[in-house]
């Protein structure tokens, strides 16, 4: 088993923290819980639900402080409460995401793509194979920036990072009939395609196998059908013995 992490995933685990700075009349606030940007770059910059952000005001202290993201779209971060309405022209704030280092945090509310042949070797590259199924919690629909039906990892008693036991990782049915060759776990932003230049997509490239194999993820079957649910039985984020690639 050899997991392969995308460059973005490695950078986040090394301490990189997403940030946006208002360059002038871009970021505004709407009471009681909205942070808005005309740049529509919150998702591509890496802001994700469940993470804590710090608002650093550039001119006043009206909305300075720490907030937890409930959901995020390209143009709006929704937090719990505490926001005071402030027009974009009033201030030039900076928004910093504070907590990113844990694999559990990076891939909180993630989604797993199941792919056919040929097998991918570079997690930053375009997938290059047919998407056969999309695995979520309980097989429900997911929307980037929302926690609903996103996949979760947790620690087991031995300290291993494993699938959260409260979840059922499955696709209610395959998207296309085919044989599964590999899987990619995408962070909550679910950014697909070539990312070798922009480096915006946190991904884990994983092998698939049935019970008894040494694959990263154990599935009920490698045969994906549009008429049949596809389920992941077990898996964990065991780091390779050599440097991540």
C-alpha positions as CSV (number, residue, x, y, z in Angstrom):
1,X,0.0,0.0,0.0
2,X,1.4,3.4,-1.0
3,X,-0.8,6.5,-0.6
4,X,0.1,9.4,-2.8
5,X,-0.8,12.9,-1.6
6,X,-1.2,15.9,-3.9
7,X,1.1,18.9,-3.5
8,X,-1.8,20.9,-2.0
9,X,-2.4,18.2,0.6
10,X,1.3,18.1,1.5
11,X,1.5,21.9,1.8
12,X,-1.5,22.0,4.1
13,X,-0.1,19.3,6.3
14,X,3.2,21.2,6.5
15,X,1.4,24.3,7.8
16,X,0.2,26.3,4.8
17,X,-2.9,28.3,5.7
18,X,-5.3,29.7,3.1
19,X,-5.7,33.5,3.3
20,X,-7.4,36.3,1.3
21,X,-6.7,40.0,1.6
22,X,-9.1,42.7,0.5
23,X,-7.3,44.7,-2.3
24,X,-10.1,47.4,-2.1
25,X,-13.9,47.2,-1.9
26,X,-14.0,43.4,-2.3
27,X,-14.9,41.9,1.1
28,X,-18.0,42.9,3.0
29,X,-19.9,41.6,6.1
30,X,-23.6,41.0,6.5
31,X,-25.1,40.4,10.0
32,X,-25.4,38.1,11.7
33,X,-23.2,35.5,10.0
34,X,-22.1,36.2,6.4
35,X,-18.6,37.2,5.0
36,X,-18.8,38.1,1.3
37,X,-16.3,38.6,-1.5
38,X,-16.8,39.9,-5.0
39,X,-13.6,38.0,-6.0
40,X,-15.5,34.6,-5.7
41,X,-12.4,32.9,-4.5
42,X,-13.2,31.5,-1.1
43,X,-13.5,27.9,-2.3
44,X,-10.5,27.9,-4.7
45,X,-8.3,29.5,-2.0
46,X,-9.1,26.6,0.3
47,X,-11.6,27.8,2.9
48,X,-13.6,24.8,4.1
49,X,-16.5,24.1,6.5
50,X,-15.5,23.2,10.1
51,X,-12.3,25.2,10.0
52,X,-11.6,28.3,12.2
53,X,-10.9,31.6,10.5
54,X,-9.5,34.8,11.8
55,X,-10.7,38.2,10.5
56,X,-8.0,40.8,10.8
57,X,-9.5,44.2,10.0
58,X,-7.5,46.6,7.9
59,X,-8.9,49.8,9.3
60,X,-11.4,49.2,12.0
61,X,-12.0,46.4,14.5
62,X,-15.7,45.9,13.8
63,X,-15.5,42.3,12.8
64,X,-12.0,41.3,13.9
65,X,-12.0,38.0,15.7
66,X,-12.2,34.2,15.3
67,X,-15.1,32.4,13.7
68,X,-15.9,28.8,12.7
69,X,-17.0,28.2,9.1
70,X,-20.4,26.5,8.9
71,X,-20.5,26.5,5.1
72,X,-18.7,28.2,2.2
73,X,-19.4,29.0,-1.4
74,X,-17.3,30.9,-4.0
75,X,-18.5,34.2,-2.8
76,X,-19.8,33.7,0.8
77,X,-18.5,32.2,4.0
78,X,-21.2,31.5,6.6
79,X,-20.2,31.4,10.2
80,X,-22.2,30.8,13.4
81,X,-22.9,34.4,14.5
82,X,-21.2,37.6,15.6
83,X,-20.9,39.4,12.3
84,X,-21.7,43.1,12.1
85,X,-22.9,44.5,8.8
86,X,-20.1,46.4,7.1
87,X,-19.9,47.6,3.5
88,X,-16.9,46.6,1.3
89,X,-15.6,50.2,1.1
90,X,-15.4,50.6,4.9
91,X,-12.4,48.3,5.5
92,X,-9.7,46.2,3.9
93,X,-9.7,43.0,6.0
94,X,-7.6,39.9,5.7
95,X,-9.1,36.5,6.4
96,X,-6.9,33.7,7.5
97,X,-7.8,30.1,8.0
98,X,-6.2,29.0,11.3
99,X,-6.3,25.2,11.5
100,X,-5.2,23.0,8.6
101,X,-2.4,20.7,9.7
102,X,-4.1,17.4,10.5
103,X,-5.0,14.9,7.8
104,X,-8.4,14.5,9.6
105,X,-8.9,18.3,9.3
106,X,-7.7,18.6,5.7
107,X,-10.1,15.8,4.5
108,X,-13.0,16.6,6.8
109,X,-16.3,16.3,4.8
110,X,-14.4,14.9,1.8
111,X,-15.7,12.9,-1.2
112,X,-14.2,9.8,-2.9
113,X,-14.1,9.2,-6.6
114,X,-13.9,5.6,-7.9
115,X,-12.2,5.4,-11.3
116,X,-11.6,2.8,-14.0
117,X,-8.5,2.2,-16.1
118,X,-5.8,3.4,-16.7
119,X,-4.5,3.7,-13.1
120,X,-3.3,7.2,-12.2
121,X,0.2,7.7,-10.8
122,X,0.3,11.4,-10.1
123,X,-2.4,12.9,-7.8
124,X,-1.8,16.4,-9.2
125,X,-2.6,15.3,-12.7
126,X,-5.9,15.0,-14.5
127,X,-7.7,11.8,-13.6
128,X,-7.4,10.4,-17.1
129,X,-10.0,7.6,-16.5
130,X,-13.8,7.3,-16.3
131,X,-15.5,8.3,-13.0
132,X,-17.4,5.2,-12.1
133,X,-18.9,6.1,-8.8
134,X,-18.9,8.9,-6.2
135,X,-18.7,7.7,-2.6
136,X,-20.2,9.8,0.1
137,X,-21.7,9.2,3.6
138,X,-24.7,7.0,3.1
139,X,-24.6,7.7,-0.7
140,X,-26.2,11.1,-0.3
141,X,-25.5,14.1,-2.5
142,X,-22.6,16.4,-1.7
143,X,-22.1,20.1,-2.5
144,X,-18.6,21.6,-2.3
145,X,-18.4,23.9,0.8
146,X,-21.2,22.0,2.7
147,X,-20.7,19.4,5.4
148,X,-23.7,17.4,4.3
149,X,-22.9,13.8,3.4
150,X,-19.2,14.5,3.4
151,X,-16.7,11.7,4.5
152,X,-15.0,11.8,7.8
153,X,-11.9,10.2,9.3
154,X,-11.1,9.7,12.9
155,X,-8.5,8.1,15.2
156,X,-8.9,4.5,16.5
157,X,-7.6,3.3,19.8
158,X,-4.1,2.7,18.5
159,X,-3.9,6.2,17.0
160,X,-4.4,5.2,13.4
161,X,-6.4,7.4,11.1
162,X,-9.4,5.4,10.0
163,X,-12.9,5.7,8.5
164,X,-15.3,7.2,11.1
165,X,-17.4,4.3,12.4
166,X,-20.6,6.5,12.5
167,X,-20.5,6.7,8.7
168,X,-21.3,4.3,5.8
169,X,-19.1,5.1,2.8
170,X,-21.0,4.2,-0.3
171,X,-22.4,5.3,-3.7
172,X,-26.1,4.5,-3.9
173,X,-25.3,3.3,-7.5
174,X,-22.6,3.5,-10.0
175,X,-22.5,6.3,-12.5
176,X,-21.1,4.1,-15.2
177,X,-20.7,0.3,-15.4
178,X,-17.0,-0.7,-15.2
179,X,-14.1,-2.2,-13.2
180,X,-12.7,0.0,-10.4
181,X,-8.9,0.5,-10.6
182,X,-8.1,3.3,-8.2
183,X,-9.7,5.9,-5.9
184,X,-9.1,9.6,-5.2
185,X,-10.2,11.2,-2.0
186,X,-10.8,14.9,-2.6
187,X,-11.0,17.5,0.1
188,X,-14.4,19.3,0.6
189,X,-13.9,21.7,-2.3
190,X,-14.0,18.7,-4.8
191,X,-11.7,20.3,-7.4
192,X,-11.1,17.8,-10.1
193,X,-8.9,17.8,-13.2
194,X,-5.3,18.9,-13.7
195,X,-3.9,20.7,-10.7
196,X,-0.2,20.6,-11.4
197,X,0.0,24.4,-11.9
198,X,-2.6,25.9,-9.6
199,X,-2.1,23.4,-6.7
200,X,-5.5,24.1,-5.2
201,X,-6.8,20.5,-4.7
202,X,-6.0,18.4,-1.7
203,X,-6.2,14.8,-2.8
204,X,-5.1,11.3,-1.8
205,X,-4.5,8.7,-4.6
206,X,-5.4,5.3,-3.2
207,X,-5.4,1.7,-4.4
208,X,-8.6,-0.4,-4.2
209,X,-9.1,-4.1,-3.5
210,X,-11.5,-6.6,-2.0
211,X,-11.2,-8.4,1.4
212,X,-7.8,-10.0,1.9
213,X,-5.9,-7.7,-0.3
214,X,-3.3,-5.1,0.9
215,X,-5.1,-2.2,-0.9
216,X,-5.5,1.1,0.8
217,X,-9.3,0.9,0.6
218,X,-11.2,-2.4,0.9
219,X,-14.4,-2.4,-1.1
220,X,-17.2,-5.0,-1.5
221,X,-16.5,-5.5,-5.2
222,X,-14.4,-4.0,-8.0
223,X,-17.3,-4.3,-10.4
224,X,-19.3,-1.1,-10.5
225,X,-22.9,-1.2,-11.8
226,X,-25.4,1.5,-12.3
227,X,-28.0,-0.7,-10.8
228,X,-26.1,-1.6,-7.6
229,X,-24.8,0.2,-4.6
230,X,-21.0,0.4,-4.2
231,X,-19.6,0.3,-0.7
232,X,-16.3,0.8,1.0
233,X,-15.7,-1.6,3.9
234,X,-12.6,-0.3,5.5
235,X,-9.5,1.8,5.0
236,X,-7.0,4.1,6.7
237,X,-4.5,6.8,6.1
238,X,-1.3,4.8,6.7
239,X,1.6,7.0,5.7
240,X,4.2,5.4,3.4
241,X,7.6,4.4,4.9
242,X,9.3,6.8,2.4
243,X,8.6,10.4,1.8
244,X,5.2,11.3,0.4
245,X,5.1,11.7,-3.4
